[in-house]
């Protein structure tokens, strides 16, 4: 799966058909932040734990068929 340049639309489609979870998407984003911030140094704070916990909640709701 090439996720380097994934769009929001593609991410949603992939989540809808089970190829991607919210947690995987968040982890991809965090990985991109890590990669780019080494060079740019623009992020003052990244709330990893909060982002990952919210993604887990989203995945649980989606698994139950909720939006």
N, C-alpha and C positions, 0 to 999 in steps of 0.2 A: 504494500500500500504506500503510494507516494503521498505523504502528508506535509511535505515541506511548504507547499503553496496551496493548501486546502482552503476553499472558500466556506463561508458560513452556510451557504445553500448546500454545498456538497457534504459538509459535516452533518447537517440535519438529515439529508437523504441517507447517509451512511448510518446514522443513529436509528432512523426509522426502519431500516431493513436489517439491523442487528450487526452491521460490520464495524460499528464504533460505539463506545459508551461515552457518557459525559465525563467519566473519570479518565478515560483514555485521552479524550480531547483536552481536558485540563492538563494532563501530564505532558501532552505534546506542546501545548502553549508554554508551560513552565520550562520545558527543555529548550524551546526557541528563545525564551527570555534569557536563560542561562548562556546559551551560545552567543547571542547578540550583545548581552550586557558586558561580557568580558571585553569586547571591543569598544562599546559605546559608553558604558558606565552611566546610564541615565535613570536606572530604577533606584529610588531611594528605599522603597520597601516592596516586598512581594509577599503577600499573605497566602503562602502555600497551603498551610494546614486548613485555613478557612475555605479556600477554593476547592481543595480536595474533598472536604467534608460536605460542602454544598453539592458537589458533583455526585457523591455517593447517594445523597438524598434524592437528587433528580433521577438517578438510575433506579433507585428503589420505587419511586413513583411511576416511572415509565414501565417498569416490570409488572406493576399492578394495573397497567392500562390507563393510568392517569396522565394528563398533560404535564 
